[in-house]
């Protein structure tokens, strides 16, 4: 079982990697939390964050088709979350999912968004 301190450490490292456009590394950090989640909705929330990092990986590698497939999957996972305690995170993640591909392509392969805290 992961302690809250360990969870915070993995989350923070993942967030820092994500915001530094090191999407694979952020995926690896958040996956450590996801693997330990017992709560279905919390697991779905972290899974959607991991998928969003995967979108970034594909876009960096100039693979828009797999990025779009992951984008759709991530939005589906967010819709499956029923716990209203996650509503703010869900709202912010949905915004990122809906604009990530367009922003990435418009900005000549630079991502301009932040992951919710």
Secondary structure as the mmCIF struct_conf table of DSSP 4:
data_model
#
loop_
_struct_conf.conf_type_id
_struct_conf.id
_struct_conf.beg_label_comp_id
_struct_conf.beg_label_asym_id
_struct_conf.beg_label_seq_id
_struct_conf.end_label_comp_id
_struct_conf.end_label_asym_id
_struct_conf.end_label_seq_id
HELX_RH_AL_P HELX_RH_AL_P1 UNK A 4 UNK A 19
TURN_TY1_P TURN_TY1_P1 UNK A 20 UNK A 21
HELX_RH_AL_P HELX_RH_AL_P2 UNK A 23 UNK A 36
BEND BEND1 UNK A 39 UNK A 39
HELX_RH_AL_P HELX_RH_AL_P3 UNK A 40 UNK A 60
TURN_TY1_P TURN_TY1_P2 UNK A 61 UNK A 62
HELX_RH_AL_P HELX_RH_AL_P4 UNK A 64 UNK A 79
TURN_TY1_P TURN_TY1_P3 UNK A 80 UNK A 80
HELX_RH_3T_P HELX_RH_3T_P1 UNK A 84 UNK A 86
HELX_RH_AL_P HELX_RH_AL_P5 UNK A 87 UNK A 106
TURN_TY1_P TURN_TY1_P4 UNK A 107 UNK A 108
BEND BEND2 UNK A 109 UNK A 109
#
